[in-house]
């Protein structure tokens, strides 16, 4: 949903209520784990799988900080993207709205948490999928884990998507730039969160 100005809190609340019963705009759930390119649901073009993995800390204490940051949706603390509700639980079925500011306009897109992976000991992550009121169709995975051989704490963001709304088809080059920017800024937000907590201890 596009806006010429930032949507009001009541408009965002209404969007979330209306999103709860919407279906996913893609299938099957789990497609982001298939790292090979495959035709999109619409069969018009091949979807991409994009991934970024960065080191954000070291050792079990930093892993605990990374886990807390991930379940607090800290990866969205990047200024030009916001998530609603802010403290949404990480449980399959939870619906969230992603508000994006770009090129002087605002877009609000619905997603649903579709599964979690791992646990909080050495690996934890979750994926959300797009709803039919999202400009794109696809799935995105957020994960933190401890590399056993190096003791490094890593953050992985992996996504696959293709245009769903007409405007997304027309603006696909811009969409791709924004997706790349989000992966980069998301990783920086997780690095800051772990470093900030480490400084306080």
Secondary structure, 3 states (H helix, E strand, C coil): CEECCCCCHHHHHHHHHHHCCCCECCCCCCHHHCCCCEECCCCCCEEEEEEEEEEEEEHHHHHHHHHHHHHCCHHHCCCCEEEECCCCCCCCCCEEEEEEEECCEEEEEEEEEEEEEEECCCEEEEEEEEECCCCEEEEEEEEEEECCCCCEEEEEEEEEEEECCHHHHHCHHHHHHHHHHHHHHHHHHHHHHHHHHHHCC
